[in-house]
């Protein structure tokens, strides 16, 4: 991101805070599946939850570029803490802050920004993953209530969340899709047995059986799908930022290792095969960073564009995983061991190639921009 004096000061402040409070215990935190509520409260105390949310709503009113710079700085010290920052700035909370009503925001944002509550997105279903418009969870208005029925899966932080932003179907077709806010513990809403991703993160299936919520909990009614997805592009920017940051973290750990590790009478950095690998990775990381900067710059007046976000996320996912994977290979058994963060970076960056829109779906979206037309993936 292009630096301004204010941003340089912000990054310096975050770097100092992260080195003092986040770096110690980063490895243990990475392997702990539980949500780090203590880190959430620490970030909240620094004004880093809700950094991009308007001051009127209790945030700091900073720009998306500031948030990208901060999340990358945090990730360099503690990857798990960057996930907390993501939840407080780039995830479902950004869609909520963008489109929520004043009463909704007054009710939920204070606890979310204080690190006392956590919002999880409930979008994917057993038969509607990448095909999000085929979701079947229904929302039926009944007097002053909305009655939900359906199942959600794969939700980030779903095991620990206190509030859920649930994508639902009010009626047929894409125009029938909207979203509802559902509190944990609402009658008719239950969580299934938790499962784990390869990264160690846990998730739980969400079951809605005649679950009643007040009508005022509707975030976006019928016709809200496009607005929801425009907000989701911010989540993808956070995904791309962390992929790059963890790729660089693994790259830097391996670079230092190669400069000191001796084999066959010379350091590993003196072998041309490894030199070329790291040169290629450096170019890929820098190129992806430039594309991420373009997407953020294009969002200066609002939410990022779908095309520029797709390009940035695709490039960052590819470069981040490549950097982490090559770092692990270069470090051999040490890189593969859980004694360093490198293998964790491999697992995390690999997951982001699926989460938030798979790289294949992103290529479909990019191709539509190239050819100026939509290519439906549905059977005729």
C-alpha positions as CSV (number, residue, x, y, z in Angstrom):
1,X,0.0,0.0,0.0
2,X,1.3,3.5,-0.7
3,X,2.4,5.0,2.6
4,X,1.2,8.3,4.0
5,X,2.7,9.9,7.1
6,X,-0.5,8.9,9.1
7,X,-0.3,5.3,7.8
8,X,3.4,5.1,8.7
9,X,2.7,6.2,12.2
10,X,-0.2,3.7,12.5
11,X,2.1,0.8,11.2
12,X,4.8,1.8,13.6
13,X,2.4,1.9,16.5
14,X,1.0,-1.5,15.6
15,X,4.4,-3.0,15.1
16,X,5.4,-1.9,18.6
17,X,2.2,-3.2,20.1
18,X,2.5,-6.6,18.2
19,X,6.1,-7.2,19.2
20,X,5.3,-6.5,22.8
21,X,2.0,-8.3,23.2
22,X,1.4,-10.7,20.3
23,X,4.7,-12.2,19.2
24,X,5.3,-14.2,22.4
25,X,3.1,-17.3,22.2
26,X,2.3,-16.9,18.5
27,X,3.3,-20.6,17.8
28,X,1.2,-22.0,20.6
29,X,-1.7,-19.7,19.6
30,X,-1.6,-21.0,16.0
31,X,-2.1,-24.5,17.1
32,X,-4.9,-23.7,19.6
33,X,-8.3,-24.3,17.9
34,X,-10.1,-22.0,20.4
35,X,-10.9,-18.4,19.6
36,X,-8.4,-16.1,21.5
37,X,-10.8,-13.8,23.3
38,X,-7.9,-12.3,25.3
39,X,-6.4,-11.2,22.0
40,X,-9.7,-9.8,20.9
41,X,-9.9,-7.6,24.0
42,X,-6.3,-6.5,23.5
43,X,-6.9,-5.5,19.9
44,X,-10.1,-3.7,21.0
45,X,-8.2,-1.8,23.6
46,X,-5.9,-0.5,20.8
47,X,-8.9,0.6,18.7
48,X,-8.1,-2.1,16.2
49,X,-11.5,-3.8,16.1
50,X,-13.7,-1.7,13.9
51,X,-10.7,0.2,12.5
52,X,-12.5,0.6,9.2
53,X,-16.0,1.2,10.7
54,X,-17.2,4.8,10.9
55,X,-16.7,6.8,14.0
56,X,-20.5,7.3,14.2
57,X,-20.9,3.6,14.6
58,X,-18.1,3.3,17.2
59,X,-15.2,2.6,14.9
60,X,-12.1,4.5,13.9
61,X,-13.2,5.5,10.4
62,X,-9.9,4.4,8.8
63,X,-9.5,3.4,5.2
64,X,-9.4,-0.1,3.8
65,X,-5.7,0.5,2.9
66,X,-4.9,1.2,6.5
67,X,-6.6,-2.0,7.6
68,X,-4.7,-4.0,5.0
69,X,-1.4,-2.6,6.2
70,X,-2.3,-3.4,9.8
71,X,-3.5,-6.9,9.2
72,X,-0.3,-7.7,7.4
73,X,1.8,-6.2,10.2
74,X,-0.1,-8.2,12.8
75,X,0.2,-11.4,10.8
76,X,4.0,-11.0,10.7
77,X,4.1,-11.3,14.5
78,X,1.1,-13.6,15.2
79,X,-1.0,-15.2,12.4
80,X,-3.8,-16.1,14.8
81,X,-4.1,-12.6,16.0
82,X,-4.5,-11.5,12.4
83,X,-7.6,-13.8,12.2
84,X,-9.1,-11.8,15.1
85,X,-8.4,-8.5,13.3
86,X,-10.0,-10.0,10.2
87,X,-13.2,-10.8,12.2
88,X,-13.3,-7.3,13.5
89,X,-12.8,-5.5,10.2
90,X,-13.0,-7.6,7.0
91,X,-15.5,-10.3,7.8
92,X,-19.2,-10.3,8.2
93,X,-18.9,-7.3,10.5
94,X,-18.1,-5.1,7.5
95,X,-21.3,-6.2,5.7
96,X,-23.2,-5.6,8.9
97,X,-21.8,-2.2,9.5
98,X,-22.4,-1.2,5.8
99,X,-26.1,-2.3,5.6
100,X,-27.3,-2.6,9.2
101,X,-30.1,-0.4,10.6
102,X,-29.2,2.1,13.3
103,X,-31.1,0.0,16.0
104,X,-29.2,-3.2,14.9
105,X,-25.8,-1.5,15.0
106,X,-26.6,0.1,18.4
107,X,-27.6,-3.3,19.8
108,X,-24.7,-5.4,18.5
109,X,-21.7,-3.3,17.5
110,X,-20.6,-2.1,21.0
111,X,-19.9,-5.7,22.1
112,X,-18.4,-6.7,18.8
113,X,-16.0,-3.8,18.8
114,X,-15.0,-4.4,22.4
115,X,-14.0,-8.0,21.8
116,X,-16.8,-9.3,23.9
117,X,-18.9,-10.7,21.0
118,X,-18.1,-12.4,17.7
119,X,-20.0,-12.4,14.4
120,X,-19.9,-15.4,12.1
121,X,-21.1,-15.6,8.5
122,X,-23.5,-18.5,7.8
123,X,-23.6,-18.8,4.0
124,X,-22.5,-22.3,2.8
125,X,-24.8,-25.2,2.8
126,X,-24.4,-29.0,2.2
127,X,-25.6,-28.5,-1.4
128,X,-24.7,-24.8,-1.9
129,X,-21.0,-24.1,-1.5
130,X,-19.6,-22.2,-4.4
131,X,-23.1,-22.1,-5.8
132,X,-24.3,-19.7,-3.1
133,X,-27.4,-18.7,-5.1
134,X,-28.7,-22.3,-4.7
135,X,-29.1,-22.0,-1.0
136,X,-32.2,-23.5,0.5
137,X,-32.4,-22.2,4.0
138,X,-35.8,-20.4,4.1
139,X,-37.0,-17.3,5.9
140,X,-40.8,-17.0,6.2
141,X,-42.3,-13.9,7.6
142,X,-45.0,-14.6,10.2
143,X,-46.5,-11.6,11.8
144,X,-43.7,-9.8,13.6
145,X,-41.3,-12.7,13.3
146,X,-39.2,-14.4,10.7
147,X,-39.1,-18.2,10.8
148,X,-35.9,-20.0,9.6
149,X,-35.5,-23.5,8.5
150,X,-32.3,-25.0,7.0
151,X,-28.7,-26.0,7.6
152,X,-25.4,-24.1,7.3
153,X,-21.8,-25.5,7.2
154,X,-18.2,-24.5,7.0
155,X,-18.6,-21.2,8.9
156,X,-15.5,-19.5,10.2
157,X,-15.6,-19.0,14.0
158,X,-19.0,-20.8,14.1
159,X,-18.0,-22.8,17.2
160,X,-17.3,-19.6,19.2
161,X,-19.6,-17.0,17.6
162,X,-22.2,-15.2,19.6
163,X,-24.1,-13.8,16.6
164,X,-24.6,-15.1,13.1
165,X,-25.3,-13.4,9.8
166,X,-27.4,-16.0,8.0
167,X,-28.0,-15.9,4.3
168,X,-31.6,-17.0,3.7
169,X,-34.1,-17.4,1.0
170,X,-37.3,-15.3,1.3
171,X,-38.5,-16.4,-2.1
172,X,-37.5,-18.0,-5.5
173,X,-34.4,-17.0,-7.5
174,X,-31.5,-14.7,-6.7
175,X,-33.8,-11.9,-5.9
176,X,-35.4,-13.9,-3.2
177,X,-32.1,-14.1,-1.2
178,X,-31.4,-11.9,1.8
179,X,-29.9,-12.2,5.3
180,X,-31.0,-12.3,8.9
181,X,-29.1,-11.8,12.2
182,X,-29.5,-14.7,14.6
183,X,-28.2,-14.8,18.2
184,X,-26.6,-17.9,19.7
185,X,-29.1,-19.6,22.0
186,X,-32.1,-18.6,20.0
187,X,-34.8,-21.3,20.3
188,X,-34.9,-23.5,17.2
189,X,-31.2,-22.8,16.5
190,X,-28.7,-25.5,17.4
191,X,-25.0,-26.2,16.7
192,X,-23.9,-29.7,15.7
193,X,-20.7,-31.5,16.6
194,X,-17.6,-29.4,15.8
195,X,-15.2,-30.6,13.1
196,X,-11.7,-29.4,12.2
197,X,-10.2,-28.0,9.0
198,X,-6.7,-29.0,7.9
199,X,-5.5,-25.7,9.4
200,X,-6.7,-26.7,12.9
201,X,-9.6,-24.2,12.8
202,X,-12.9,-25.7,14.0
203,X,-16.4,-25.2,12.6
204,X,-19.8,-26.6,13.5
205,X,-23.0,-27.2,11.4
206,X,-25.8,-24.8,12.2
207,X,-29.4,-26.2,12.3
208,X,-32.5,-24.0,12.1
209,X,-35.8,-25.7,12.9
210,X,-38.7,-23.3,13.0
211,X,-36.2,-20.8,14.5
212,X,-38.0,-17.5,15.2
213,X,-36.3,-14.2,15.3
214,X,-37.8,-10.7,15.4
215,X,-38.5,-9.1,12.0
216,X,-36.2,-6.3,12.9
217,X,-33.3,-8.8,12.7
218,X,-33.6,-8.8,8.9
219,X,-30.3,-7.2,7.7
220,X,-31.2,-7.3,4.0
221,X,-34.5,-8.5,2.7
222,X,-35.4,-10.0,-0.7
223,X,-33.1,-8.5,-3.4
224,X,-30.2,-8.1,-1.0
225,X,-27.9,-10.7,-2.5
226,X,-25.9,-8.3,-4.6
227,X,-25.3,-6.0,-1.6
228,X,-24.3,-9.0,0.5
229,X,-21.8,-10.1,-2.1
230,X,-20.4,-6.5,-2.5
231,X,-19.7,-6.6,1.2
232,X,-18.2,-10.0,0.9
233,X,-15.5,-8.6,-1.4
234,X,-14.1,-6.9,1.6
235,X,-13.7,-10.3,3.3
236,X,-11.8,-11.4,0.2
237,X,-9.4,-8.5,0.6
238,X,-8.7,-9.6,4.1
239,X,-8.2,-13.2,2.8
240,X,-5.8,-12.0,0.2
241,X,-3.9,-9.8,2.7
242,X,-3.4,-12.7,5.1
243,X,-2.4,-15.0,2.4
244,X,0.4,-12.6,1.3
245,X,1.4,-11.9,4.9
246,X,1.7,-15.5,5.9
247,X,3.5,-16.3,2.6
248,X,6.0,-13.5,3.5
249,X,6.3,-14.7,7.0
250,X,7.3,-18.2,5.9
251,X,9.5,-16.8,3.2
252,X,11.4,-14.7,5.8
253,X,11.8,-17.5,8.3
254,X,13.2,-19.7,5.5
255,X,15.4,-16.9,4.1
256,X,17.1,-16.5,7.5
257,X,17.5,-20.3,7.8
258,X,19.1,-20.6,4.4
259,X,21.6,-17.9,5.3
260,X,22.9,-19.8,8.3
261,X,22.2,-23.5,7.7
262,X,25.4,-25.2,6.3
263,X,25.4,-28.3,4.1
264,X,28.2,-29.7,2.0
265,X,30.5,-27.0,3.4
266,X,28.5,-24.0,2.4
267,X,25.3,-22.2,3.4
268,X,22.1,-23.2,1.7
269,X,21.7,-19.7,0.2
270,X,24.7,-20.4,-2.0
271,X,22.9,-23.1,-4.0
272,X,21.6,-21.7,-7.2
273,X,18.5,-24.0,-7.2
274,X,17.3,-22.4,-4.0
275,X,18.4,-18.9,-5.1
276,X,16.1,-19.2,-8.2
277,X,13.2,-20.5,-6.2
278,X,13.4,-17.6,-3.8
279,X,13.8,-15.1,-6.6
280,X,10.7,-16.4,-8.3
281,X,8.7,-16.3,-5.1
282,X,9.8,-12.8,-4.3
283,X,8.5,-11.6,-7.8
284,X,5.2,-13.4,-7.3
285,X,4.7,-11.9,-3.8
286,X,5.5,-8.4,-5.1
287,X,3.3,-8.7,-8.1
288,X,0.4,-9.9,-5.9
289,X,0.9,-7.1,-3.5
290,X,0.6,-4.6,-6.4
291,X,-2.7,-6.1,-7.5
292,X,-3.9,-6.0,-3.9
293,X,-3.0,-2.3,-3.8
294,X,-4.9,-1.7,-7.0
295,X,-8.1,-3.4,-5.6
296,X,-7.8,-1.3,-2.3
297,X,-7.2,1.9,-4.2
298,X,-10.2,1.3,-6.4
299,X,-12.3,0.9,-3.3
300,X,-11.5,4.4,-2.0
301,X,-15.0,5.6,-2.6
302,X,-16.8,2.5,-1.3
303,X,-16.6,-1.2,-1.5
304,X,-14.0,-2.9,-3.8
305,X,-14.9,-4.0,-7.3
306,X,-15.6,-7.7,-7.9
307,X,-13.1,-7.9,-10.8
308,X,-10.2,-6.2,-9.1
309,X,-10.9,-8.2,-5.9
310,X,-11.0,-11.5,-7.8
311,X,-7.7,-10.7,-9.5
312,X,-6.0,-9.7,-6.2
313,X,-7.3,-12.7,-4.3
314,X,-6.3,-15.1,-7.0
315,X,-2.8,-13.7,-7.2
316,X,-2.4,-13.4,-3.5
317,X,-3.7,-16.9,-2.8
318,X,-1.3,-18.4,-5.4
319,X,1.7,-16.4,-4.3
320,X,1.1,-16.9,-0.6
321,X,0.8,-20.6,-0.8
322,X,3.7,-20.9,-3.2
323,X,5.9,-18.9,-0.9
324,X,5.0,-20.9,2.2
325,X,5.3,-24.2,0.3
326,X,8.7,-23.4,-1.1
327,X,9.8,-22.2,2.3
328,X,8.8,-25.5,3.9
329,X,10.6,-27.5,1.2
330,X,13.8,-25.4,1.5
331,X,13.8,-26.0,5.3
332,X,13.3,-29.7,5.0
333,X,12.2,-31.5,8.2
334,X,12.4,-28.4,10.2
335,X,9.9,-26.6,7.9
336,X,7.6,-29.6,8.1
337,X,7.8,-29.7,11.9
338,X,5.3,-27.9,14.1
339,X,8.3,-26.4,15.9
340,X,8.1,-23.4,13.5
341,X,5.3,-21.4,12.0
342,X,6.2,-22.4,8.4
343,X,4.1,-25.6,8.2
344,X,1.2,-23.7,9.7
345,X,1.6,-21.0,7.0
346,X,1.4,-23.8,4.4
347,X,-1.8,-25.1,5.8
348,X,-3.4,-21.7,6.2
349,X,-2.5,-20.3,2.8
350,X,-3.8,-23.5,1.2
351,X,-7.1,-23.1,2.9
352,X,-7.6,-19.6,1.6
353,X,-7.4,-20.9,-1.9
354,X,-10.8,-22.5,-1.1
355,X,-12.3,-20.1,1.4
356,X,-14.0,-16.8,0.4
357,X,-14.3,-18.0,-3.2
358,X,-12.1,-20.7,-4.6
359,X,-9.4,-19.8,-7.1
360,X,-11.4,-21.7,-9.8
361,X,-14.4,-19.5,-9.1
362,X,-12.3,-16.4,-9.2
363,X,-10.9,-17.4,-12.6
364,X,-14.5,-17.8,-13.9
365,X,-15.2,-14.3,-12.7
366,X,-12.1,-12.9,-14.3
367,X,-12.9,-14.6,-17.6
368,X,-16.4,-12.9,-17.6
369,X,-14.7,-9.5,-17.3
370,X,-12.3,-10.4,-20.1
371,X,-15.0,-11.5,-22.5
372,X,-17.7,-9.1,-21.4
373,X,-20.3,-11.7,-20.7
374,X,-21.5,-14.0,-18.0
375,X,-20.7,-17.8,-18.3
376,X,-23.3,-19.7,-16.3
377,X,-22.0,-22.8,-14.6
378,X,-25.4,-24.4,-14.3
379,X,-26.6,-27.2,-16.4
380,X,-29.0,-26.3,-19.2
